[in-house]
Amino acid sequence: MKSYLLTTRFSGPILPVILLLLISTPHTGAQNMTGNEFHHGVVSLGLTSDAFGGSEMGYANDIPPLKEQSAFYYVRVSIPMILTLKSKKLHAWELKAGVKSELRTWGKVSMRGDIQLYVVNHQQVLGHFIPIGANIGLTPCYKFSEGYVGLQASWNQTFATHISYSQYARNSFQYMTDANNNIMDMHPNNGWYASTGSHLNIGIEGYRQISPRIAIYGDMGLTKYSALYSGVFDAMMIGQVPFYGNFRLYYKM
Amino acid sequence: MKRLALLIFILFVFYGCLLEPTDPGSLVPPTVDENSNLPSIPIQVADHEHLIHYKTFGDSTNPALFIMHGSLSDMRVYLPLQELQDKYFVVFWDQRGNGLSERVPEDELSYDAMVEEIQAVKNRFSPDRAITLLGHSWSAVFVAMYLGRYTDNVTQAILMEPFGLNSDIMEKVYVPMNLMSNEYLDMMYSSKYMTPKDHETLDFQMLATLRAGVRNYFCDLDNLPPWPVWRVGGLALITWEKNLLKDYQFNFDFTPGLADYQGGVLLVGSECSPIGYGFQEAYHQPLFQHAEILEIHNSGHRMLTEQYDALITGLRGFLSEYEQVQ
């Protein structure tokens, strides 16, 4: 069974309001009595929020041997929309592939796990960046007849990033002189750089089936970086703590 | 099982071959403490000794002229001012935590420490003679603070577009923030996978802001003038900007002692910047006993690369050593 995903992003305080409203809305024609997510035959639309705004398209499907555990795999392509629209070219995108599964169940309470690998392609003023990494998440959640709500914690680790420096970045190595005023021959090296980033997301997520073919998913929370100076761009320029938020609308094929 | 072990082994070997972002000279040029070929001297500031990157030009018996770079910069773009060596002993240095000077922690980047740094450099290059000071942008602020505290140590001072020297003045200027520039959004996007966990990554990432125009100090925001640097000091700027605020309000005063300064002051203001000519004339000129204004036409905040000829002509017209010749 095939499934597809399309997500768009926005930013601002409207996200928690929408999420709260959608999750607390009385159910309409519940079909999935286990509270598990659709994991086959889905097209989805949605909104996510971070500093840039973006959209996702994806595909998801059952993992048959684990069907009782409500496990599915997914592949998504994410595009930062504002960046793309402003620059009028596709210079950043992210490919994600992962597995999400219900690990353990205790009545209406369950523990969900999510492991995702990603690769990013990003062309910017400093060069061409290709990071690869993983995101591992755990969600203890409470299931109700049409969905679930839960706490979310995920760790994101970029294993390595390949950097091809732009001429602009290379220029910063030019014309350095030594104590005798001789120009020093220095330049940055293109290549793979180890462990370039990591952060922890902590927040809430919720899922609700609102018709036999339509379901919504949302999460929101704060991002805690692992390092002293991380997150400074948010704090310095915008005066806010780093946050994230996602909203997806699933359509079952 | 053997295949899995082989795969893990290959991954370990691959990982061992990766470059480290913190290796000197990897993402950004090395600092003087990482490359001994770079010219450096030690200075003692805030009870700590650190190496600074410096260059001097001209006869050391001439009066000393100190050139201080602005934030997110280093001496590189200011080096054409070495032409003033015909009358001055011109001293350039990268401030601690900036350029190719040694990186220092946040608690050594206080405003008081920056004033102390000027005094430490003076003690090294002109211990017994008053100096002429030129500071641009954030450094113009540090020069003003130094004037207020060491009034007798400075013969003349040039302040190139300091922002408001106290909270009241600062609240009168509106500097639009352009948080939707491609370069800024790119920097935000990349910080997710390349988090600035060390000085090297932070400085590298913030190099992009020089192309972002986050604050609009420019004539044409779509065509920013060049600003060549070797290495910016990310933490220094963040620390200085953060310390301007208390409870999210401006809370600072860099003006104490300025009214007592007897020497000449040249305030340089560009035509396009919101802290340019009109701003300097209205709010900063009255703070000094003897201040004159130099307006740089067809230029924004980056006067050195936009209108260098007009700038150097104005500087020569102000500096006393050239006046004596005339």
Contacts between the chains, C-beta under 8 A, distances in Angstrom:
chain1	res1	chain2	res2	distance
A	51	B	185	7.3
A	51	B	188	4.4
A	51	B	189	7.7
A	52	B	185	5.4
A	52	B	188	6.3
A	52	B	189	5.7
A	80	B	185	7.4
A	80	B	189	5.8
A	82	B	180	7.2
A	82	B	185	6.4
A	83	B	182	6.8
A	83	B	185	5.0
A	83	B	186	6.7
A	83	B	189	6.4
A	86	B	180	6.8
A	86	B	182	5.6
A	86	B	185	7.1
A	87	B	182	4.9
A	92	B	186	7.5
A	92	B	189	6.0
A	120	B	193	5.8
A	122	B	186	7.5
A	122	B	189	6.6
A	122	B	190	6.1
A	122	B	193	7.9
A	124	B	183	7.3
A	124	B	186	3.9
A	124	B	187	7.7
A	124	B	189	7.8
A	124	B	190	6.3
A	124	B	208	6.8
A	125	B	183	5.2
A	125	B	186	6.5
A	125	B	208	5.1
A	125	B	211	5.0
A	126	B	190	7.8
A	126	B	204	6.9
A	126	B	205	7.7
A	126	B	207	6.3
A	126	B	208	5.5
A	129	B	190	6.2
A	129	B	193	7.4
A	129	B	194	7.0
A	131	B	193	3.9
A	131	B	194	6.9
A	133	B	193	6.6
A	156	B	192	7.8
A	158	B	193	4.5
A	158	B	194	7.1
A	159	B	15	7.8
A	160	B	15	7.6
A	160	B	18	5.6
A	161	B	193	6.3
A	161	B	194	6.0
A	163	B	27	7.9
A	168	B	207	7.9
A	168	B	211	7.0
A	169	B	204	7.7
A	169	B	207	6.7
A	171	B	228	6.4
A	172	B	28	6.9
A	172	B	29	6.4
A	172	B	207	6.3
A	172	B	228	7.8
A	172	B	229	6.2
A	172	B	230	5.6
A	172	B	231	6.5
A	173	B	25	7.9
A	173	B	29	5.5
A	173	B	230	7.5
A	175	B	76	7.3
A	176	B	29	6.1
A	176	B	38	7.1
A	176	B	100	7.2
A	176	B	230	6.0
A	177	B	39	7.9
A	177	B	55	7.9
A	178	B	37	4.3
A	178	B	38	6.5
A	178	B	39	7.1
A	179	B	37	6.7
A	179	B	38	7.2
A	179	B	39	4.2
A	184	B	37	6.5
A	184	B	38	7.8
A	186	B	25	6.0
A	186	B	29	6.2
A	186	B	30	7.8
A	188	B	25	7.5
A	188	B	26	6.7
A	188	B	27	6.7
A	188	B	28	7.9
A	189	B	19	6.4
A	189	B	26	6.7
A	191	B	18	7.7
A	191	B	19	5.0
A	192	B	17	7.7
A	192	B	18	4.9
A	192	B	19	6.4
A	193	B	18	6.3
A	193	B	19	4.9
A	193	B	20	7.1
A	193	B	21	5.1
A	193	B	26	7.3
A	193	B	27	7.7
A	194	B	15	6.6
A	194	B	18	3.7
A	194	B	19	6.9
A	194	B	20	6.0
A	194	B	21	7.5
A	196	B	21	6.1
A	196	B	193	6.4
A	196	B	194	4.5
A	196	B	195	7.3
A	196	B	201	7.2
A	197	B	191	7.7
A	197	B	192	6.7
A	197	B	193	4.7
A	197	B	194	5.1
A	197	B	195	4.0
A	197	B	197	7.7
A	198	B	195	6.5
A	199	B	192	7.2
A	199	B	195	6.4
A	225	B	195	5.3
A	225	B	197	7.6
A	226	B	195	7.1
A	226	B	197	6.8
A	227	B	195	5.7
A	227	B	196	7.1
A	227	B	197	2.8
A	227	B	198	7.3
A	228	B	197	6.8
A	229	B	196	4.6
A	229	B	197	6.5
A	229	B	198	7.5
A	229	B	199	8.0
A	229	B	202	5.0
A	229	B	234	7.2
A	229	B	235	6.5
A	229	B	238	7.5
A	230	B	191	7.3
A	230	B	195	4.1
A	230	B	196	5.8
A	230	B	197	5.8
A	231	B	191	7.9
A	231	B	195	7.9
A	232	B	196	6.5
A	232	B	202	7.3
A	232	B	234	7.7
A	232	B	238	5.4
A	233	B	187	6.2
A	233	B	188	5.7
A	233	B	191	5.4
A	233	B	196	7.9
A	233	B	205	7.6
A	234	B	188	7.5
A	236	B	237	8.0
A	236	B	238	5.4
A	236	B	241	6.3
A	236	B	242	7.5
A	237	B	177	7.3
A	237	B	179	6.0
A	237	B	184	7.1
A	237	B	214	6.3
A	238	B	179	6.5
A	239	B	248	7.3
